[in-house]
Amino acid sequence: MSGNFNNSALNGAEIEKELSSGNRFKFGKNWSFFLKSLNDERIKSAENSLLSMLEISSLKGLSFLDAGSGSGLFSLAARKQGASVTSFDYDPQSVECTRELKRLYFDGDGDWKIEQGSVLDRDYLGGLGAFNIVYSWGVLHHTGDMWSALANMAPLVKPGGKLYIAIYNDQGPISKVWRTVKKIYNKVPSPVQLMIAVGVAGILYCRGVFMKLLQGELPPSIEKLEKAKMKNARGMSIWRDLIDWVGGYPFEVAKPEEIFDYYKKSGFTLCMIKTCAGAHGCNEFVFKKNGG
């Protein structure tokens, strides 16, 4: 889950200024730590989650765009499933994470292209062409201009192709509280950031324990939660996902029906939806572009 600001020109000095100003979370730094825990089990979980949501058995022969590639895990998963992959991200360190995965697993492969780019740069996007699968998980709500980013995805999908996105759920006033937490997190020193992250982790875990007890169940251990995360939730790390959640700024949200209505009017049909049941986190959508 990386992000983009609304700069059309990718100036290295400006990007570094954004990252050091506290107005933008260092997504790439977080994913570089995640790569240290990457293993075959996590990669396979990512592959399975892609195929399951897209409702296909293989990506062989398909073109795949990873818009905001973050750690590069899902670009890798798509390539391992046979797709020709184009990956890009705004964050330079995220781009390097993706390049490192290519070096480790597909060194010199001509069917995996990696670039630095922004989902808000229409000129850049216009030069990419159109794809069978456009994937942007947890990215577009971190741009500072989510609805423009959502609009920019539509032309990238071939007629008959699929768009797979994940967008933060709108919890009303609670989302405003989370936005404040994220703004504070990015402005304070690292030791204070750690204290905030641990505090949020404690709150979320205690809430989960309370809900399990209400249901007459024993709460899971941290180890069991991590295993469940790998098996059922895209192969990601529970701690790195938490840091991404606490720090991920800019931060925008949408109700599931808003995303559905928007893409319906844009010529897409909803194929699959997975919501977070009104809680914090992302709602996932797979749309098919009409025609083709």
N, C-alpha and C positions, 0 to 999 in steps of 0.2 A: 504494500500500500504506500506508494510514493505520491508526490504532488507536483503541481505546476503553478507558477504565477502568471499573470497576464502580460508578460513581456514577449513581444513578437521577435525581438532580436536577442539572441543568447550571448550576452556579454559576460565574460568570466568574472570581471571585477564587480559587476552589478549583482550577479548571482551570489558571489561570496559576501557582498554587503548585506543582501537579504538574509543569508544564513546566519551571519554574525550579529545582526540587529535585534534578534529575538522576535521578529515578526513572521518567522517561518521556521517550522520544525525541520531538523536535520534528518530527513527520511533516510538518505543514503547511509549515514553513519549508523543508524539503527539496523539497517539491513546488512551492513558489513559484519556486525556482531552476529546476526542470525546465521550467516553463512558458515560460521565456525561450528554450528550444531547440525548442519545439513548432512543427511545420510540417505541411503537408498530407500529406507522406509518412508521418509518424508517426501522424497521425489515421487515414489509410487502413489502415495496418498494424493499428491497434487495431480498426477495424471488421472487417477480414478475420479477425482472431484470434477475435473474438466469434462471427461467423457459422460459422467452422470448428468450434469446440468445441461450439457449440449445434446443429450439423448442420442449419442452416436457411439459406435464401437471402435472407431479409429479416426485419426486426423490425416491419414495417408492421402497424399494428393491434393490437400487443401492448403490455402494460404491463410496465415494467422498473423494478425497485428496485435501486439501487446503494447497498448497505449498507457505508458506510465509503468515501466517494467519492474521498478523497485528492486527487489533482491535478484530478479531474473529467474526465480524458481518456475514460474508458469510459462515463461518462454522456453525454458529447458524441458518442461513437461510436454509442451506442444511439439517441440522438435523431436523428442523421444517417441512421440506418437505418430511421427511421420509427416508433420506439417512443414511447409517452408515458412520460416518465421522472420518477421520484422519487429524489432524491439526498439523503443525509444523512451527516454525519460528526461525531465528537465534537470533533475539533481545530478551533478557530475559524479558523485560518489555512487549513486544508484546505477548509472551507466557503467561504471567500473565494476560494480558487483556483477552485472549481467555479462560483461566481457570476461570476467574471471570464470564464470560458470561455462561459458562457451569454450574458453581455453582448456578447462578441465575435462569437458565431456565431448566437445565437437570442435576441437582445434582445427582451424583452417577450413571449416565447412562453408561452402558457398551458399547454402540454403538457410543460413541464419545471419541476418543483417542487424547490426546494432548501431544506433545513432543517439545523439543528444537532440532533443526537440521538445516543443511545448504543445499541449492539446489546445491551446488558445491561439496558436499561430496558424492561421488559415492558409497562408502562403506555403508554409512548410508541409502542412497536411495535404494540400492540393497536389504536391509532388509525389506523394506516396502511392497513389492509385487506390484501388478498391480490393477488398479481401473477402474470402469466404467466411472467416471468423474475425470479428473485432472484439477484443477482450480488454476491459478496463475495470479492474476490481479495486474499489476503494480509493480511486484517484480523483475523479472529477469533482468531488465535494471539497477537495483541498486546493483548488485552483484560485480561489478568490472570486470566481465568476462561473459558478457551477452550471447555470442554464446555457451560457454560451458554449461551455465545454460539452454539454449534452447535445447541443445542436450540431457541433462540429463532428460528432461521431457518425451521424447519419450518412453523409456522403461517402464515408470510408467503407461502408458495407455494400457488397455486391447484391443485386437483386436476387432474392432467394437465399442470401447469406444470413448469418446470425450475429447479433450483438449481445454480448454477455457483460453486464455491468453490475456493480454493487454500490449502493448509495446509503449514506447514514440515515437512519430512521428519525423522523421528526417527532420528538417527545414533548413539544410545546415548551412550557417554562423550564422543564428539566434540561432541555437542549441548550437553553440560554445559560444555565448554570455550568454545563460542561464547557461551553465556549469560554466562559470566564476562567475556568480551571486551566484550560489549554493556553490561554493568553498569559496567565501568570507563570505557568510552567516554563514557557519559552523565554521569560524575562529574568528568571532567577538563576543563581549559580548551580553547578552540577550537584553538589551535596544536597541542596534544597530540592532539586528535581527528584533525586532519589527518595527523599522523605515523602514527597507528594505521591510518587508512584507506589511506594510501599503502603501509604495510607489508603490510596484508592483500591489497591489490591485487597487490603484487609476488609474494606467496606463491601466490595463486591463479593468476596469469599464468604463473609459473615451473612450477607443477604442470601447467598445460595444455600448456606447451611440451614438458615431459618426456614427457607422454602421447602427444603428436603424434609426437615423435621415436621413441618405442618402436614406433609404428605405421608408421614409415617415411615420415611426412609432414612437410612444412615447417610450422612454427607460423604462425598468422595474425598480421598486424600489428594494432595497436590500431585503426587506421582500418577494417580489414576486420571486426574484432570489432564495432565500433559499427554498421557497415552491416548486419551480420547481425542485430544486436539489433533494429534498426528493421524489417527485413524479416520476420524469423521469430519475434520474441519480443515481440509486443504493442506495438511502436512506442515502447518505453521507452528511456531513456538509460542506457548502461552505467555511467557514473559515479554518477548519482543512485540507480540500483538498488544500487550498491555501498554508498553511504552509508546507504541504507535497511537494507541487510543488516547492516552493521557496527554501526549504532546502534539498530536496531529493538528496543525494549524497552518493556514486558514481552515475554517470549519463551517460547512453548510449542511443543511438537512432537507429532506423532502418526505412527504407522505407517500406510501406505495401507490395510491390512486393518482397522485400528481405525475409520477413517472409514467404510469400506464397511459394516462390520458395524453400526455405529451407525445409519446412515441406512436400512439394510435393515430393522432392527427398528422404525424410525420410519415405515415405509410408503413408502419410496422404492426405485426401481430404478436401478441404475447404467447410464448411457448411454455415457459416455466417461470415459476416465482417461488422464492424461499424467503419468508419474512423472519424477523427476530421477535415476533409475537408482541410487538408494542414496546419492547425494551430498548436499551441502548445497543448500538451496533449497526450492522448493515443489512438492508434488504437486498436480495439478489434477484436479478431479472435476466431472462433470455428472451430476446425478440427476434422474429424472422422478418426480413425486409420483403415486402410484397413485390411480386413479379418474379421473373426468372424460373 
